[in-house]
């Protein structure tokens, strides 16, 4: 069976960066959650830099859209689901 080999290959292709369809007015208003394949929901700490953040926001650059890179507790794996919301005040 090639199941294990194909699963490892697919895992190596899993993206860790998600381009955003738009640019939020303020990245601090982003609420990001990753629901793991096991069903556990992980709230991701969003920042613009640093090794302690779970999700790193980057502004659009050189024709590339704004994006979020996932790491640490929110590192993406096969079967994970991402939920990104913009919290509005007022």
Secondary structure, 3 states (H helix, E strand, C coil): CCHHHHHHHHHHHCCCEEECCCCCCCHHHEEEEEECCCCCEEEECEECCCCCCCEEEECCECCECCEEEECHHHCCCCCCEEEEEECCCC
